[in-house]
Amino acid sequence: MSLLDKMKETAQKGVDKTKEAVNTGQEKLEERKLEKKITDLHEELGGLVYGQKSGAPAENADSEITRIVGEITATKEELAQLTA
């Protein structure tokens, strides 16, 4: 193997490692986005439940609670698939 071939091989290994690092970073970023979405949905859900319990429920509180719970469940499943 010539010196040039060895240099090409070494450079390719560097490129491969860089691509792997970028992919890992993108996965972590997506993971954080999903976790933030879940947190935001929990806060929204808490506000609706608080409104119900304090005597000032939103007009469509029950349907909104159902929607939010569904979104939380779907987002948690998406997060589980991402981290698997």
N, C-alpha and C positions, 0 to 999 in steps of 0.2 A: 504494500500500500504506500503510495507516495505521500509526501508531506502535504501536498494540496488536498488529497483525499482525506487525510486525517483532520485537516483544518475545516473542511466542509462538514465532516461528521461531527466535530466538536461544535461548530456553529449551529448545526441542525438540532443538536441536543439542547443547546441554549434556547433556541426558538421554541422547542417543544415544552421546555420547563416554563417559559414565559407564558405560553398559551394556557398551560395547566393552571398557573397562578391566576391568570385573568379569569378563567372559568370559575375557579374557586371563589374569587372575589365577587363575581356576578351572582353566584349562588347565595353567598352570605348576604349580599345586598337584597336579593329577592326574599330571603328568609326574614330579614329585618322589616321589610315592607309589609309582609303578611302578618308578622307579630304586631306591628303598629296598627294595622287594620283591625285585628282582633281586639286590641286595647280600646281603640276608638269605638268599636261596636259595643263593647262592654259598657263604656261610659254612656253611650246613647241609650242602651237598654236600661241602665240604672236610672237615668233621668225619667224614662217613661214609667218605670215601676214606682219611683218616688212620687211622681205625679198622681198615680193611681192610689197609692197608700195615703197621700196627704190630702186627698179629696179634690184634687184639681187635675183629673186625668185628661189627656188629649182625646179629641173626638174619636180618633181611630187607633187608640192605644193598643187594643188587643191585636188588631191586624199588623200593626207596626212591630209589636213584640214578636209575633210569629215570624215576620219577615227577617228581623234582626237575628233571631235564634237560628233561622235557616242559613243566613249569611255567615254567622259564626261557625256553624257546623261545616259548611262548605269550605270556608277558609282554613279551618283546622285540618280538614282532610287534604287540602292542597299543600299545606305546610308539611304534613306527615309524608306525603309523596315526595316532596322536594328533599326532605332530610333522610329519606330511606335509601 
